[in-house]
């Protein structure tokens, strides 16, 4: 079985639990289908409420709830705008925090292209706007070396004592 190697006190998996898991926290924030599709649309340039609801195919109530949550979490910034002769409305612009989620969304898209779309792949490809080269998400070391799952080492970022205290 290929798996990451757990270092230090992490190597005894019965001695700890992932109680403060960053994956769990991220999923709490963006783990609904509608939240991910709203993010997809924002990456494609959608900013207005009606466009999010229509393009994602969700009710206005669901769009309002998700945009409110994503804004409260700091992924979007709500900005007023006014069309001539109309009341003030709001658009939703990605923040740095929202833009930084792009690699995770692309990774999910490319995984779906590979395993859920059949031989033809997904309906869209991503390319570098400058070179035209295909864009792919990969796990790489800081030096740029591609790292496979069985070459990945998970190291503690806290002491064993801190881990014990956090498991309460």
C-alpha distance (Angstrom), angle and dihedral (degrees) to the residues before:
residue distance angle dihedral
X1 . . .
X2 3.79 . .
X3 3.78 114.2 .
X4 3.76 140.4 145.4
X5 3.79 117.1 -88.9
X6 3.80 115.5 -113.5
X7 3.81 114.8 -143.5
X8 3.79 133.1 -154.3
X9 3.77 117.8 -8.9
X10 3.81 88.2 -10.0
X11 3.81 90.2 73.4
X12 3.82 90.2 76.6
X13 3.80 97.4 66.9
X14 3.82 91.1 -175.1
X15 3.82 90.7 61.8
X16 3.81 98.2 62.1
X17 3.79 144.3 30.8
X18 3.76 128.7 -150.1
X19 3.81 93.4 -117.0
X20 3.80 96.8 151.5
X21 3.79 95.6 39.7
X22 3.79 115.0 167.8
X23 3.82 90.6 -150.3
X24 3.81 90.7 56.9
X25 3.81 91.1 47.8
X26 3.82 91.8 49.1
X27 3.81 91.4 48.6
X28 3.80 89.8 50.6
X29 3.79 87.0 57.0
X30 3.82 102.7 41.5
X31 3.80 105.5 7.8
X32 3.79 99.2 117.3
X33 3.78 123.5 93.7
X34 3.80 91.5 -125.2
X35 3.83 93.1 50.9
X36 3.80 92.2 52.3
X37 3.81 92.5 46.6
X38 3.81 91.4 48.5
X39 3.80 87.8 53.3
X40 3.81 89.9 48.6
X41 3.78 89.8 53.7
X42 3.81 92.2 47.4
X43 3.81 89.2 54.2
X44 3.82 87.2 52.7
X45 3.82 90.2 53.2
X46 3.80 104.5 -94.9
X47 3.81 112.3 147.1
X48 3.80 107.4 156.1
X49 3.79 126.5 87.3
X50 3.82 97.4 -128.7
X51 3.80 90.9 48.8
X52 3.82 92.1 51.9
X53 3.81 92.0 50.3
X54 3.80 93.5 45.5
X55 3.80 98.8 42.6
X56 3.82 94.2 45.1
X57 3.82 92.1 42.9
X58 3.80 96.8 -128.0
X59 3.77 132.6 130.5
X60 3.78 120.0 -94.2
X61 3.81 88.9 -113.1
X62 3.81 92.0 56.5
X63 3.82 92.0 43.7
X64 3.81 90.4 50.4
X65 3.82 92.4 49.1
X66 3.81 94.4 47.6
X67 3.80 94.7 44.8
X68 3.82 89.8 48.1
X69 3.84 90.3 50.9
X70 3.80 94.6 45.0
X71 3.81 90.5 47.4
X72 3.82 91.9 48.5
X73 3.82 88.9 51.2
X74 3.81 90.4 52.7
X75 3.82 98.7 -111.8
X76 3.82 93.0 115.2
X77 3.77 134.6 31.8
X78 3.79 117.7 -145.7
X79 3.82 112.1 -135.1
X80 3.81 127.9 -175.7
X81 3.80 121.4 -125.2
X82 3.79 133.0 172.0
X83 3.78 128.5 -154.7
X84 3.83 114.4 -150.2
X85 3.80 109.2 -82.2
X86 3.81 93.3 6.9
X87 3.79 134.4 103.3
X88 3.79 120.9 -99.4
X89 3.78 112.3 -82.0
X90 3.80 133.8 177.3
X91 3.75 135.7 -116.0
X92 3.79 126.8 -162.8
X93 3.79 119.6 -128.3
X94 3.79 124.0 -171.7
X95 3.79 115.0 -112.0
X96 3.79 124.1 -147.0
X97 3.80 87.5 -93.3
X98 3.81 90.1 54.6
X99 3.80 93.1 46.3
X100 3.82 90.3 49.5
X101 3.81 89.2 62.3
X102 3.84 90.6 64.0
X103 3.83 97.0 95.9
X104 3.82 90.8 54.9
X105 3.81 91.6 49.5
X106 3.81 91.8 47.1
X107 3.82 90.2 48.5
X108 3.81 89.8 53.2
X109 3.81 90.8 47.8
X110 3.80 93.2 49.4
X111 3.81 91.7 46.5
X112 3.83 88.2 52.8
X113 3.82 90.6 47.4
X114 3.79 90.4 53.4
X115 3.80 101.9 41.3
X116 3.80 107.3 22.1
X117 3.80 106.5 35.2
X118 3.80 100.8 59.5
X119 3.78 126.7 -133.8
X120 3.78 95.4 -33.3
X121 3.82 93.9 61.7
X122 3.76 125.0 -143.8
X123 3.79 127.3 -28.0
X124 3.82 93.3 -112.8
X125 3.77 135.4 44.8
X126 3.78 127.5 -159.8
X127 3.79 122.3 -132.5
X128 3.79 136.1 -179.8
X129 3.81 104.7 -103.3
X130 3.81 91.5 -142.8
X131 3.82 101.5 45.9
X132 3.80 103.5 17.9
X133 3.80 89.5 -128.9
X134 3.82 118.2 145.4
X135 3.81 114.9 -98.3
X136 3.82 120.8 -136.6
X137 3.79 133.1 176.6
X138 3.80 115.1 -129.9
X139 3.77 139.1 163.2
X140 3.80 107.5 -107.1
X141 3.77 135.4 169.6
X142 3.77 120.3 -117.5
X143 3.82 89.1 -95.9
X144 3.82 90.4 54.8
X145 3.80 99.9 -103.4
X146 3.80 113.8 144.7
X147 3.83 109.8 -116.8
X148 3.81 121.6 -152.6
X149 3.81 121.9 -152.2
X150 3.81 93.4 -102.9
X151 3.84 89.3 51.1
X152 3.79 93.4 53.2
X153 3.79 119.5 104.0
X154 3.82 121.0 -161.1
X155 3.79 110.5 -150.4
X156 3.79 127.4 -173.4
X157 3.77 117.2 -104.4
X158 3.82 91.3 -166.6
X159 3.77 133.8 46.9
X160 3.78 122.0 -95.2
X161 3.81 89.0 -111.5
X162 3.82 91.6 53.6
X163 3.80 89.2 49.5
X164 3.83 91.4 51.4
X165 3.82 91.5 49.9
X166 3.81 93.1 48.3
X167 3.83 91.6 53.8
X168 3.81 87.4 57.8
